């Protein structure tokens, strides 16, 4: 692997022990996850906002100087990143808040933000001459890895709970990845992948364990900042399960602060389902993350014991944010409101971000003029069964004008 001169070192998030970027290792001997530390003076000497503005690349690879790989993939016909940041004026009016923007990562190739992590992980695996990548997932990370592995002709193996939404399991198999459904939880699937990678030496795409994933996910923060003309929003509301996305978001804004490209860190809000709230519980009751018995309609954030808790806690605490929980009913209501108010159909976990904002506004936790970004992490098409719980499909009618007018009488008026 080429020397990564733009990487200073990796630091254990718990004990602060430092490691070189090569040879690559997943975690510290103390069990803590690792964090990439960049050589900011070197990067700043070679790269600038003006240079970036001249770059015609629209994907995450426009930020290659900030990623822990030697180069961009040779083939980039499938675009990861470059997703829109759109104004949600209707939501602003409805909630009586300042500007609300939606970062719509349902537009990624497999329909979720996880493509950002998978893209960087696959490039990293290739540079390490690893051609088998394995991951545990409730669905999105799995379908993401399967999708991009198919494009880059890399073998992928997914270990997923058998209870994962059928649409996600079908997506995985359509892409041709190996699939091991297990009769247990995501947490047990996660541990099985650790055992497989230890035995066979395969490349692990497991959240938290692999520090490359945070670096891929941080590109969403880089895009938000650039799309807002390098003025960070006041708040970003983030659905949280394992904690890797919010940790990556913080890292992206942290990098830009240290390059001098933005002037302040936005305040980050960790939104969790009431019955899957290990991170929020720790934020509200101390610093120790304890396992919960996760049970929520939002499968993508249903986690008993988060695997990237330290980075998640750091993200919220260092940004002066907070954690908040929402009920399944509030999540499904938010999913429907988000869809009919903005045209964005997010899965329940993604809609949790909007549900969290509604709760925060109701509790007067924001100023009325604050700008807010909602991070919509995955498509609602991935879990139609959950979405159907909050809506009713009307019964069929006879195909006659009389029958149609009768059914539509209230709708027309």
N, C-alpha and C positions, 0 to 999 in steps of 0.2 A: 504494500500500500504506500502511496506517495506521502511525503511528509506534509502534515497539515500545519503550515506555519501560522495560519490565522487562528489556530486553537492554542491557547496558552496551556491549559491543563483541565482536568476534571476534578471537582471537589465533592466529597461526601457531604450530603445535605445534613447529616446528623453529627458526625465527629470531626468534620472539616479536614480530614486527611486528603492529600492531593495525589493525583495519578496522572501519568502522561497519556496522551490520546492513543498511543500505540505502544505495546500490544493492547488491543481492545479488551475491556472487561465490563461485565454488566453492573455489578454492585460492589460495594465496599465489604471488607471482611467483617465489619460490625453489623452488616445487614442493611445499612442505609443505601438509598438510591444516589446515583451520581448526577452531577450537574456540569455541563460544559461551560468553561470560562474562556471567553474570546480574548484575542490580542487586539484590543480596541485601537491603540495607537497605530499599529501596523495596518489595520483595516481602514482607518480614517485617512492614512497617508496614500492609500491606493484607490479609494472609493468615495464617492460623494453623492449627495442627493441630485446634483446636476447631472452626474454620470448616469444615475439610475433613470432619470427622466428621459434620457436619450435611448434607453433600452426598449426595444420593441417586444421583448419576451413578455407574455401576459401571465404565465404560470408562476408557481412558487419559485421557479428557478431564476427569476429575476433577482432574487435575494441570495443567490448562491454564495456570495462572499461571507454570509453569516451562518452558513450551514456546515455541519461536521463531516463533509465529504470532500474528496479531492477535486471533483468535477461534476458537472451536470450530466444526466443520462444522455447517451448518444441519440436515443430516439425519444422525442417528446411530442409525438402526434396526438397523444391523449393528454388533455390539459387538466392538471390538478391546480386548484387555486384560481386566482383572478376572478373570484365570485363577487357579485354586486353588493354594494352597500346602499340601501334604498331608504328614502324618507318614508316614514309611516305617519303621515299627517293625521289620518283618521284616528289612530291610536292616541296620538297626542291630544286631539280634541276630546276624545272619549274620557281620558284620564285627567285632563286638565294640567298637563305637564309641559315642560320645555320640549325641545326637539327630540324625537325618538327615531332612531335609525335601526334598520335590520340588516345584519350581515347574514346573507342567505347562502349558507354552505350546503343546502340541498342541491345546488347546481354542480357539485363535484361529480366525477364520472360514476361512482357507485352510489351517489346520493347522500354522502355524509362527509363531515369534516375530517373523519379518520383517514381519508385519502391522503391528506397532507403528511401524516405520520408514515403511512405505508410507502409513499413515494420515496421519502428520504431513507427509510429503513431498507428498502430494496436496493437502492443505489449503494448504500453503505455495505450491505451484504455482498453485493457484487464486487466491490472493491476489496473485500476480505476473501474473495473467491469461494463464497458460500452460495450454493445453488439450491438449498432446501430451507425454506422459511416456515416456521410453525408459530401458531398463535392461539390463545384462548380468548373467547369472545362470546358475548350474548347476541352478536349479530353484525353490528356495523363495522367493527374492526376486522371481522372475519370476511365479510363481503368486500370490504375495501381491499384487503390483502389479496383475496382471490381475483378480483377485477384487475388490479395492477400487475399481479404476478402473471396473469394470462397475457397481458400486453407485452411484458418484458421477458416472457418465456422462462419463468422461474417456477420451480415446483413449490407448491404451498400446501400445508396441512393445517386444518382447522379443528380445534377441539371446542365444542359448544354444548351448552345444556340442551337436552332434547326438547325442553320447553321454550326455546327461542322461537320467535315468530316464524311461521312457515315461509313467509315471503323472503326472509333473510336466508333461511336454509336453502331454499330453492335457488336464490341468487348465487350462493356459494357454489352449488353444484353446476349451475349453468356455466359458470366461469371455468369449471374443470378442476377445481381444487379438491384435494382429499378432505373428507369430512368424517370426524369421529364424534357423533352425538353421545353425550353421557347422561345417564340417569341420575343427575345430581345438579348442584348449583354451579354458577360461574366460578366461585371460589375454588371448588374442587377441580373444575376444568383447568383453572390457572395452575394449580399445583401439579396436575398431571403433565402439563406442558413443560414445567420446570424439570420434572423427572425425565421426560423424553429428550429434552435438549442436553441434559447432563449425560445421559446414556449414549446418545448418538452424535452429539456435537453439532446439531443443527442450529441455525440462526434463529434466535427467539425474537418475536415481535410482541412479546407480552408487555402490556402497559406497566409503566413504573420501573420494571426491571431493566428495560433497555432505555438508556438516557437519550438515544437518538430520537425517540418518539416525541419527546417534549420539544426538541429542536424543530421537528417537522410541524408540529401543531402551533408553534410560535409564529409561523408565517401568517396566521390569521390576524395577529396583532400588527404585524408589519403592514399588511394590506389596509387594515382599518386606519392606521396612522397616515399612510400615503393617500388614501381616498379622502381623508379629512384635511388634506393639505398640511400635514404634519402638525396638526393641533389635536391633541388627544381629547376624547370625550370626557365628561365628568364621571360617568359611570359605565361599566359593562356588566350586564347580567348574564351569568354563565350556568348552564345546567351541569351538575357535578355528580359523578359516580366514583370512579377510582381517584379522581383528582388531577389526572394528567393534562386535561385540556386547560383548566384554569391555571395550572402551574406553567404550562407552555405559553399561555397568553401573557402572564406576568413576565416571563423570560423575554418575550419579544419586545415588550415595552421597555424592559430593563436594558436590553441591548441598544435600543434607540436613544434612551436617556444617556447612556455612556458614550454614544457616538455624538451626542449633542444635536440629534435630529428632531427631538421633541423636548418640550420644556417641563413637562410634568407627567407623572404616572396617573392614569385614571384609577378610580376606586373600583375594585372588583368585588362583585357579589356572588357568593356561592349559593346556588339554589338547588335544594334537594327535596325529594319526596318525603313526606312525613314518616313513612315506614321504611326509609332507606337513608338515614340521616347521620351517619357516623361522623362525617366531616363537620357538619353544623353543630352536632352535639359537642364535639371537641372545642369548637370556636366559642360556644356559649358556656361551657362548663370547665374549661381548662385547656390543656395542650395535648392530652393523651387521647388518641383515637382508639375507641373500643369497637369491637364487632357488634353488629346488630343483626336481627333476623329480617333481612330485606324482603318486602312484599309490596310491590307497587305495579300499577299499570304501565309505568314508564320503564320498560325492560332495560333500556340502554344505561340507566343510572341505578339499576337494582343491584347493589353490591353489599355483601355482608361486611367484609373488611377491606377498605380501600387500599390499593397497592401503591399509590403515590401520595400518601397523606401529608408528608412533610412539605412537599412543594406546594400542595394546595393550601395548607395552613399559612405558609410563608406568603403566598400570593395575596391572600385576604388581609393578613395582618400588616404586611409591609406596605400595602396600598391603602391602608386605612378603610378597608371595606367592611363587609359583614356577611354572615350566613343567615339564610332564611329557609323555612320549610313551607311546603304547600301540599294540600291534600290531593288525592287522585281525582276527586270531583273538580277541584279547581284547575287541575292540569287539563282535563278533558274539556272543560268549559273554555279555557284559554286556547286550546288547540282549535276549537271551532271559531272563536272570535278572531283569532289570528288569520285563519283561512278566509273568512268572509270579509274581513276588513282590509286585508293586504294582498290576497291572492296567493299567499305562501302557505302551503300545506306541510306543516312540520309534524314529525312524529311526537308522541307524548313527551319524551325526554326533552326534546327541543322546545316544545311549548311550555315546559316548566319555567324557562327563562322569562316568558311573558307573564305567567302566573305569579312568579316571584316579584316582578315589577308592580303588578296590580296590588299585591299585598303590601309592598314597601310604600307605595303611594297612599294606600289606606291608613297606614300607620304614621304618615308624615315623616318618613325617613329621608326624603329628598327635598331639595328646594324646587320651587315651581319653575325656575328658569334653567334647571340643570339639563344638560344634554345626556342622552342615554343610548347605548348600543345594546340591542338584544342579539345574542349569538344563537342563531337557529342552526343546530348541528346536524340534523338528519331529516330525510323526507318522510312524510306521513304514509306514503305508499308502502313503506317497509313494514307497517303494522296496521293493516286495514281493520283487523278484528278489534283492536283497541279503539280505533277511531269510531267504529260503528256503535260503540256504547253510548255516545253522546248525541247521536242523531237518529232520525227515523226515516226509513225509506217508505214512501207511501205505497199502498196497495195498487195493483193494476186496475185499469178501467177498460171498458170496451172502446174500440177505436172509432168513436162517433163524436161529432161536434157537440151534440147534446150532453154526452157524458163528460167531455172535456170542459165545456162551459160550466157545468155543475161543479166539477172538482176545482176549477180555477176561480170560482166566484169571489172568494175571499182574497185570493192572490191579486186578481185584477183590480179590485177596489182598495 
